[in-house]
Amino acid sequence: TLDHTHELTADDLTPRSPGPGGAPRPGKKGRTSVTREHRHEVELLDETGHGLTESAQDHKHEVTAVTRDGQTEYLVGKPLGQLKARVPVYGKLQFLDRAGRPTDKGINVGNEWGYRSYIEGGSPAAAIWTFSGLRQADFPGGINLDMTLRVFRTFKGDIEKGISGSITLRNPDNPKVSYLLKNFVAKEYSIHHHQIPPTFKDKDQEIDVFRDLVSSDGQLDIVIHCLERAQFFGMARPDLYLFKREGIPWVNFVKGYVAIWLQMLLITTAGVMWSTFLNGPVALLATLGTMVGGYFVEFLGNLANNSSLGGGPMESFYRIVTQENLTSELERNVTTLTAQWGDRLIRLPIFVAARVLPDFSSLSDVDYVSYGFNIPLDLLAIHVTMGLGYVIPVLILGFLFFKMRPPPWPRATSGRPARAASWPSCAKKTRSARRAWAKSIPPAKRSSWPRWACAEWPSRCCGKKPRPPR
């Protein structure tokens, strides 16, 4: 989706609705064609036909009007704003219930994943983000606010119409000092971009954000309300943040590739270590096991700590056979006790594996790049330290295993030759040549040289020259 465009014709556009008092408003509005499973709303075309589309899938398009043969055509440009490296400032989230009382969480609307909490519309319920450490020098042109919300409808209503909400700025030291920034229409699965100017007028009074709304210690409250009754807004702490500055996208790509390189380095190092004492197929299986186990370290840790639903492997197998759910109590009988005791024995090797295997999923920074966020340097430094902390010990183990390997060709013990089955294949294929060469050696030297040693084999067999007798 990095390189695509849309179609927009004159039939797709309609005049904008009249303003207050029925005054006509310039420009047109409409929708583009569907491309890559999305389309854009167009509401800001000026009288000349130029403008920007609304954001969809975190990008916009520039629209340009061109007159050809007396007809107006609209050209939709390439996507804008996809390659980003945003540096966010996150705040602390708290809620107000429907009675206006502070609470740590909002309403659970029945979703199995309890990551987000919901606030009820048409009531004093609200979500409050408190930001700390704000300085005017960090936001010279105003504060950029990015927000993404989830919507839960208790009734369908007009599905084409979004749910309305409001954004209010408030001073944490004096909650009575507040300002209604704007009303908005929530759109799911897209980022809302809002601009907080440094100064604005409210009832013929000029308000300075950092002087009047930001506290003396640099704190600011941003309050979100849902304005429609029987509808709900869902949010989590990272769903609203202040856009501090823009990073360099290609530098962010390099940071993401460094994280991928660390994962590749760990897998390669583990493969080399296993190959020092295992043959090819077994070393390959061991490397695959290391890689797969590294992506499920958290799951293995839950199994080892007995914190996963359904118990361990044997208890889970018993539940599958008997069609028991994950949370029901099992009957205490010989079968269940045997399964639980078997899980206790299995937890020890699982615990060791969870502590020894590298956590490949935690080393991945791909989500930062794909969602357009800057990878912090301190996080990248932590990942590099973790990667080297695994690579260096594994290299040392591989070196020790390699030094302790038995010699490639067996040595004679107790005056008896080694077994022919353990000889190199070249010795088996050239046995007649080896015997003929050994007979050509004088008896005195032949008695002092073991015929089965590699030094006795001709150079054309093992690629080594015979060593002189001692």
N, C-alpha and C positions, 0 to 999 in steps of 0.2 A: 504493500500500500504506500510505499514511499514515492512512487511515480505513477500518478493517475490523474484523471480529470473527470469532469461531469459535463452534461449538456444542459443548456438553459435556453429556452425559446421565448418569444414574446407571448405565446399562449400560456406559458407557465407563470406569468406575472400579472398581478392585479394592482390597482391603485391602493395606497395605504388608507386605512380608516381615518375619518375626520378627527381632528383634535378637539380640545375643549371648546364648547360653544358652536360646534359644527364647522369650525374653520378647516379648510382643506390642508392636508400635509403633503409636501413634495415627496417624490420618490415612489417606488413600487416595492411589492413584496411577492414572494412565491417560494417555490421549491425546485431544486435541481433534480436531475435524473438519478437513478440508483446505480451506483458503481461500487464494486467491492463491498456489497452488502450494507451500504449506508448512503444517505443523502443529506443535503444541507438546506437549512432554511435561509432564505434571502429576504431581508427586511430593511436593509440600509442602503438601497440603491438611490443615488441622488438624481437630480434632474437630467444629468448627462448620461446616466446609465452606468456609472462607475460605483464600486463599493466592494464590501467584503461579505462573504457568507457567514452564517453562524457556525460555531465550533461543533464538530462531530468527529469522534474518535481522535480527539486532541489535535485537530488541525483545521485550518480554514483555507478558503480559496479566494483569490482576487477576481472580481468580475469586471469586464471591460466591454463597453458597447461600441460596435463598429457598424458603420453604414455602408452597405454594398448594394448597388443597383436600386437605390431608393428604399431599401428595407434595412431594418435595424437587426443586427445579430449580436448575441451576447457570447463572449468568449470567457470561459472559466479557466483560470490559470492553474499552475501546479500547486500542490499542497504547501501551506505555510505553517511553520511552527511545530513540525514533527521532530526535527532534530534539535533537542533541547538538553540542557544540563542544569536544571533548576536547583538552586540552593535554598531549601525551605527552612523556615523557623516554626517549630512546633510548640504548641501550648498545652496546658493542663486542662482536661475536660471534666466538667461536673454538670449535673442535671438539676432541674426543678420539676417536681411532680405536678399533677393537675391542680393541686391546691397552692402551688408556689413555694413548697418546702424544699430545701436542698436535699439531694440524694446522690449517692454514688453512681447509680445506674438508672436507666430509663425503663420503659416498658418492654417486656418480651412479647412479641406478637405471634410467637409459635414457631419461629424458625429454629431448626435444629442447631445451626451454627450461631452461637451466641456472641459473635464478634461485635456486632452493632447493637446499640440500644435505641429505642424509639421514643419520641415525644408525641403527645396527643395534640391534634390541631384544635383551634378555637378555644384554648384554655391557657391558664398561666404557665403551663409546662414549657420548658425551654432547655436548650443546650448552651452552656457557657464555656467558652475557651478563654483561659487566662494566659496571656503571653508575658514573658519576663525579659528583662535586659534589652528593651528597645531603645535605640538611640536615633536621634534625628539625622546624624551623619550617615547612618546605614540606609536611610530611605530619603534621599534628597528630593526626588520628584514625587513623593507620596508613597503610600503603602499599597502594594499589589496583593490581593487576596484571592487565593485559589480554593475552591470548595467542590466537593462531590458528595451527594446525598443519595440515600435510598428512600423510595416511596412505598408505603403500604396503604392500599385502598381497602376500606371496609365495604365499599360499594363501587361499582365500575363508573358510573356517571358518564361524562363526556371523555372518552378515552383519548381524543385528540388534544384535550386541554390539560395542561399540567397543573400541579398543586402549588398554590401560592405560599410564599413565606416571606419573612422579613429579616433584615440584618440591622442590629442596633449596636452602636459603640458606647461603652460605659467606662467610667473611671472606677477602678477597684476601691480606692480610698473613700470615694463619695459616690455610691451607687445612684444617687439622685441626679447626678450630672451625666446625662446620656444624650445620644443623638441617633435618630432613626436614619440610617444611611440610605436604605432603599428597600423596596419590595422586589421580589424576584419570583420566577416560575421555575420550579425544580425540574431538572431533566436528568433522568437516571443514566448511568454509565457514560457520563461525559463530565468534563471539568468546567465549572463556572468560574469565569475570570471577572473579578470586580476590582475597581480602582477606588482607593480611599485618598482623596486629595489632601494636601497638607493643611489647607484652610478652606472653609466653606461658610456660607451664610445660613443662619437659622433664625427666622423671625426678625430680620433686619439686624441681626447680631452676628458678627464675624467670630467664628470658632476656629482656634488653632488646635490641631489634633494633639501635638506633643505638649502644648502648654495647658490645655484645658481637659483633655481626656486621658492622656498618659500620666500615670502617677509619678511622684518624685523618684521612685526607685525603678522606673522604666516598665511598669506593668500596664496592660490594657485588656479589658474584657470585651469579647465579641459574642453577642447573644443572638441565637437563632430561634425564631418562632415559626410554627406552622399555623397558617391563618384560616384554614378550612376545617370545619368540624367533621368529626368521624374519619379524618385522614391522619396519617402518621408520617413523620420524617424519621429516618434511621441514620445514625452517624456513629463513628468511632473517632478516637483521638487523632489519627493521621488524616482524617477526611477534610480537615480545614487547616490551612497553614498560610503563613505569610511568605510571599515570594521576595526573598532578600536580594538576590542578584542572579545573573545568568552566567553559567560557566561556559567553557569552550567545549562544544560537542565532540570534536575529534580527540581531544585529550581524554574525555570521558570514555570514548571507545577504546583508547589505549589501556586505560585502567581496567575496563572490562576484559580485554584480551589478556592482561596480566593475571587476572583471577582464573581464566580458562587455562592459561599456561601452567599455573600452579597445580591445577587438577591433573593435567597431562603429565607434569613432572612427577607427581606422586605415583600415578599409575605406572609410568615407565620405570621408576625406581623400584617399586614393588615387584614388577615383572623381572627385572634384572636380579633382584635378591632371590626370588624363588628359583630362577634358572641356575643358580650356583650349585644347588644340590638336588634338583628335580629334573627329570627329562622334559622334553618339549611339551607333550600334551598335558602332563600333570602340572607343569609350571603355568601353562595357559589357563587351566581350570582354576588354579590357585589365584592367579591375577584377576580373573573374572569374579571370583568369590570376594576378593578384597575390594574390588570396585563396587559390586552390588551391595556388599555389607556396609561400605562407607556411605552410601546414600540412604541407608536405613539405620543409622547409629541411634537416632532418637527412639525409633521403634524398638530396637534391641535393648536400649536402656530401660524403657518402660516394661519390657518383658522381664528383665533382670530384677527390677524393683517391685515386680508384681503389682504394677499400677495400671495395667491395661485391662479393659473390660473383657470378660470371658476367660480370664486366667491365662495359663501358659499354653504351650502347644498341645500337650496331652489332654488337658481339660477342655480346650477349644475343640479338639477332635471329638471328644465325648459329647459335647454339646451339639455338634453338627450331626452326629449319628442319632442322638436321641431327640433332635429338633428342639432343644432348649434355647431360649433367648440369652442374651449376654448378661442380663442383670438379675435373673431369677436365681434363687437359692437352690443348690443341688441337694438331693437326698444323701444322707451320710450312710454309705454302704461300702462294701469292699472295692467296688469298681471306682467310685469317685475318690476314695482315699488313696487308692493306688495311683490314679492319674495325678492327684495333687502332690503325692510324694515323688512321682517321676518328674514333675515340673520343678520341684525343689532341687533335684539333682542336675537338671538341665540348666538352671539359672546360673550356676557358677561359670561354665564355659561361655555362656551368653554374656555374663557380666564382664568377663575378661575381654571378649571380642568387642564389646561396646566401649571399653576403655582403651583398647589398643588401636582399633581401626581409626583412620582419619575421617573426619566428618566432611565429606565432599560437598554436601548440600550447603553447609555454612560458608564454604569458600566461594560460592557462586555469587557474583555481582551482576548477573545478566538482567535481573529485574530492574535494577537501578537504571541501566541503559535503555531498556525497552520502554519503561514508563517515563523516561525523560528527566531523571533526577541525577544530580551530581554525586559521584562516589566520593565520600570524604577520604582525605589522605590518611587520617588516623585509622579508619576502618581498613583501608588497603594495607597499611603497615601491620595491623594485627593479622591479616590474612597471610601476608608474606612471612611473618614470624612463625605463625602456626605451620605453614608449609615447610619452611626450613627446619622447624623443630621435629617434623616427621622424616624429612629426607635425610638429614645427617645421621640419625641413629640407624635407619634402614641401610644406608650405604656402609656403615661400619659393620653391621651384621652380615651384609653381603660379602664384604671383604674377609671377615673371619670364616664364614662358611666356605668361601673359595679357597682359603689357605688350608682349611682342614679337609678338603676333598682328598679321597684316595688317589694314588697315581693312576694315570690312564691305562697303563699296562701292568698286569700283576707281577709281583716279584716272587722269586723262588723261596720256598721255606723248607728247611730240614733236608736240603739236597734233592728235593723232588720237584719236577717241573710243574708249572701251573697247568690248570685244566685247559684243554684245547677250546672248550666252549667260551672261555673268557679271553681268548686271544683276539687280537684285531682281525677284521675280516681279510685284510691284505695277507696276513700270515696263512690263513686257511686256503686262500686262492692260489698261493705260490708255494705250497708245501714241497712240491717236487723240486722247484728251483732252489728252495732253501736247503734241502737235503743235498742236492748236487754241489751247492756252494760250500756246505759244511764238510763234505768229503774231500774237497780240494785243499783244506787247511791241514798243515802238518799235524801228526798225532800229538806232539808235545804241546802245541798251542791249543789243539782241540780239547785236550783233557782239562786244561785250565779255564776254558771258556764254556759257560753253560750254553747248550744248544738252544734252550728255550728263551734266552734273554734277547732283548731287542737289539743289543749290540751285535748279535750273531746274524741278524737279518740283513739281506743285501739292501743296498741303497735304493734299488728300484722298487723295493717292497714298502718300506716305511719312510723313505725320503731322508734317512740318516746314514751317515757313514759309520762303519764299524769302529768301535773304540778299541785301542790296543790293550792287550792284557796287562795286568799289573804284576 
